[in-house]
């Protein structure tokens, strides 16, 4: 019987699990709440107990498994299997994740950064179509990313490769970023960034627009609101949409020219705007790339949704 693999996607609110075949077919999925109390000291024990319980339910011995892969926030040491500085998990001190899990379960364990494993998931079983050169960009509260080049995940000398949210794109009226510098992609292309742009252009806009009225009335406006209004040709929302597309499109064009991947996959909550988002992005990408890149690198929406993390984490076992 061929061996199975386990994927674990560790997040601040929930921990997702999946059992997969080595071909990437998900056979079982479940999740538990993340208990971040007591400096996150219960998290690894909860993961171990949850896997043990599930294997007992399914009558699967640990010898059936080739390995466990996990994606985690924070600073991940892949060689030693440790994590530190995952503040949404309350992990302020070094966590020996690999050691605890291997000692308890007797299954080989592999770990990487959560954005990287989502990139592996979309590359393997999602929009990347298992091609060797794929870039994944996730537009959520911030902008994250992962780069797979010639079949290998890029980490860089300090593990910061793929931090696409910190490409500098705004030189005109740059917003300060949480990283300490100004003009980062995530200040204008994340869910938060789109609200930043809305406020910037609302201040300059003198016409009659529903979005302008909402801002002036002090209403909370989300990225989804902006895209919905832009689809209805609200003039201020269209200004925000065009500038969002300009910043993100130029970033994608630079990524394309530097790495020439087969696909730049766009995921995260903001990507729910779908083909409307992709249309504006494609126009700017085409204007800012040279022919070889324009005709060989495509832009695509992520297809795996919440499963990208567990599928990509499981694939760490096969790397």
Residue pairs with C-beta under 8 A, 6 or more apart in sequence:
1 64
2 21
2 22
3 22
3 64
3 65
3 66
4 19
4 20
4 21
4 22
4 27
4 60
4 64
4 65
4 66
5 19
5 20
5 21
5 22
5 65
5 66
5 67
5 68
5 69
5 314
5 315
5 317
5 318
6 17
6 18
6 19
6 20
6 51
6 65
6 67
6 68
6 69
6 107
6 314
7 17
7 18
7 20
7 68
7 69
7 70
7 309
7 310
7 311
7 312
7 313
7 314
7 315
8 15
8 16
8 17
8 47
8 68
8 69
8 70
8 71
8 310
8 313
9 15
9 16
9 17
9 70
9 71
9 114
9 117
9 309
9 310
9 313
10 34
10 43
10 47
10 70
10 71
10 72
10 73
10 89
10 114
11 34
11 73
11 88
11 114
11 309
12 34
12 36
12 73
12 88
12 89
13 33
13 34
14 31
14 32
14 33
14 34
15 31
15 32
15 33
15 34
15 43
15 46
15 47
15 50
16 29
16 30
16 31
16 306
16 309
16 310
17 29
17 30
17 31
17 32
17 50
17 51
17 54
17 310
18 26
18 27
18 28
18 29
18 307
18 310
18 311
18 314
19 26
19 27
19 28
19 29
19 54
19 58
19 60
20 26
20 27
20 310
20 311
20 314
21 27
22 66
22 318
24 124
24 125
24 311
24 314
24 315
26 307
26 310
26 311
28 54
28 58
29 307
29 310
30 50
30 54
32 46
32 50
34 43
34 46
34 89
35 42
35 43
35 46
36 43
36 88
36 89
36 90
37 90
38 90
39 90
39 91
39 92
39 93
40 86
40 89
40 90
40 91
40 95
43 89
43 91
43 95
44 95
44 97
44 100
44 101
45 100
47 70
47 101
48 100
48 101
48 104
48 105
51 68
51 105
52 104
52 105
55 61
55 62
62 105
62 106
62 107
65 107
66 108
66 317
66 318
67 107
67 108
67 109
67 110
67 316
67 317
68 101
68 105
68 107
68 108
68 109
68 110
68 317
69 109
69 110
69 111
69 112
69 117
69 312
69 313
69 314
69 315
69 316
69 317
70 97
70 109
70 110
70 111
70 112
70 117
70 313
70 316
71 111
71 112
71 113
71 114
71 116
71 117
71 118
71 309
71 312
71 313
72 83
72 86
72 89
72 97
72 111
72 112
72 113
72 114
73 83
73 86
73 88
73 89
73 113
73 114
74 83
74 84
74 85
74 86
74 87
74 89
74 91
75 83
75 84
75 85
75 86
75 159
76 82
76 83
76 111
76 112
76 113
76 159
77 83
77 84
78 110
78 111
78 112
78 155
80 96
80 98
81 96
81 97
81 98
81 99
81 102
81 109
81 110
81 111
82 94
82 95
82 96
82 97
82 98
83 91
83 94
83 95
83 97
83 111
84 91
84 92
84 93
84 94
84 95
85 91
85 92
86 95
97 109
97 111
98 109
98 111
101 107
101 109
102 108
102 109
108 317
110 316
110 317
110 319
111 316
112 120
112 153
112 313
112 316
113 146
113 159
114 144
114 309
115 136
115 138
115 144
115 145
115 146
115 162
116 146
116 153
116 155
116 162
116 312
117 146
117 308
117 309
117 312
117 313
117 315
117 316
118 136
118 138
118 144
118 146
118 267
118 308
118 309
118 312
119 134
119 135
119 136
119 145
119 146
119 147
119 148
119 153
119 162
119 265
119 312
120 146
120 148
120 153
120 311
120 312
120 313
120 315
120 316
121 304
121 307
121 308
121 309
121 310
121 311
121 312
121 313
121 315
122 128
122 134
122 136
122 265
122 267
122 302
122 303
122 304
122 308
122 312
123 130
123 131
123 134
123 136
123 148
123 265
123 312
124 130
124 311
124 312
124 315
125 304
125 311
126 265
126 302
126 303
126 304
126 308
126 311
127 263
127 265
127 300
127 301
127 302
127 303
127 304
128 134
128 136
128 148
128 262
128 263
128 265
129 262
129 263
131 261
131 262
131 263
132 148
132 149
132 150
132 151
132 262
133 148
133 149
133 150
133 259
133 260
133 261
133 262
134 148
134 261
134 262
134 263
134 264
134 265
135 145
135 146
135 147
135 148
135 164
135 255
135 259
135 261
135 263
135 264
135 265
136 145
136 146
136 147
136 148
136 264
136 265
136 267
136 302
137 143
137 144
137 145
137 164
137 252
137 255
137 264
137 265
137 266
137 267
137 268
138 144
138 145
138 267
138 268
138 271
138 302
139 189
139 190
139 191
139 248
139 266
139 267
139 268
139 269
139 270
139 271
140 190
140 191
140 268
140 269
140 270
141 190
141 191
141 192
142 165
142 178
142 186
142 190
142 192
143 164
143 165
143 184
143 185
143 186
143 189
143 190
143 193
143 268
144 162
144 163
144 164
144 165
144 268
145 162
145 163
145 164
145 165
146 153
146 162
147 153
147 154
147 161
147 162
147 259
147 261
148 154
148 261
149 259
149 261
152 319
153 319
154 161
154 162
155 161
155 162
156 162
164 185
164 251
164 255
165 184
165 185
165 186
165 189
165 190
166 177
166 179
166 181
166 184
166 185
166 186
167 184
167 185
167 251
167 254
167 255
168 174
168 181
168 182
168 183
168 184
168 185
169 183
169 184
169 185
169 188
169 189
169 247
169 250
169 251
170 182
170 183
170 184
170 187
170 188
170 247
171 183
173 200
174 182
174 183
174 187
175 182
175 183
175 187
175 188
175 193
175 196
176 182
176 187
177 183
177 184
177 186
177 187
185 193
185 247
185 248
185 251
186 192
186 193
187 193
187 196
188 194
188 196
188 197
188 243
188 244
188 247
188 248
189 244
189 247
189 248
189 251
189 270
190 270
191 222
191 223
191 269
191 270
193 244
194 223
194 226
194 240
194 244
194 270
195 221
195 222
195 223
195 226
197 240
197 243
197 244
198 211
198 215
198 221
198 226
198 236
198 240
199 215
201 236
201 239
201 240
201 243
202 211
202 212
202 215
202 216
202 236
205 212
205 235
205 236
205 239
207 235
207 236
208 235
209 229
209 234
209 235
209 236
209 237
210 229
210 234
210 236
210 237
211 221
211 225
211 226
211 229
211 234
211 236
211 237
211 240
212 236
214 221
214 225
215 221
223 269
223 270
223 273
224 272
224 273
226 237
226 240
226 241
227 237
227 241
227 273
227 276
227 277
229 236
229 237
230 237
230 238
230 240
230 241
230 276
231 276
241 280
242 280
244 280
245 277
245 280
245 281
245 283
245 284
246 284
248 281
248 284
249 280
249 281
249 282
249 283
249 284
249 285
249 287
249 288
250 284
250 288
252 264
252 281
252 284
252 285
252 299
253 284
253 285
253 287
253 288
253 289
253 293
254 288
255 261
255 264
256 264
256 285
256 289
256 293
256 294
256 297
257 289
257 290
257 293
260 292
260 293
260 296
260 297
261 297
262 296
262 297
262 298
263 297
263 298
263 299
263 300
264 297
264 298
264 299
264 300
265 300
265 301
265 302
266 277
266 278
266 281
266 299
266 300
266 301
266 302
267 301
267 302
267 304
267 308
268 302
270 277
271 277
271 301
271 302
274 301
275 301
277 301
278 299
278 300
278 301
281 299
282 299
285 294
285 299
286 294
289 297
302 308
304 311
